Amino acid sequence: MDCPRCAIELTELPGDDGTMHRCGECAGLWVDVADLNRFLLHANLPALSGIGGQVNPDEIAGQCPACNVDMLVVEGGEKRSLAYDTCESCGGIWLDGPDEDVEIAKTPDWKGARAEFVDFYRRFTRKR
């Protein structure tokens, strides 16, 4: 699987309850929607279908690393300040890495990546 931003091979992050992939260049994360829903439910958050958000048809999201079809940008959070990409075909989810310069761990961490998804969707569900 290649990163939809950098076009380099994603690093697999195997875990006890699924698999995620991280880009070693931009720190973006890819997860299957079933695995994401499991993370969210274990964190007492609603499943992705209950979180909401609004598709931005004007935003270009790139291609799904699993299916190679165009992805959609979904915006939400406070004043629609957060966004993730999703594949209409397989339902996979892409989160861009942090904007600021951060050192990416040489050994990717499953628990840390799972926590990034949970934290993102906690902020995404806030609507103020």
Secondary structure by P-SEA (a helix, b strand, c coil): ccccccccbbbbbccccbbbbbbcccbbbbbcaaaaaaaaaaacccccccbbbbbccccccccccccccbbbbbbbcccccccbbbbcccbbbbbbcccccccccccccaaaaaaaaaaaaaaaaccc
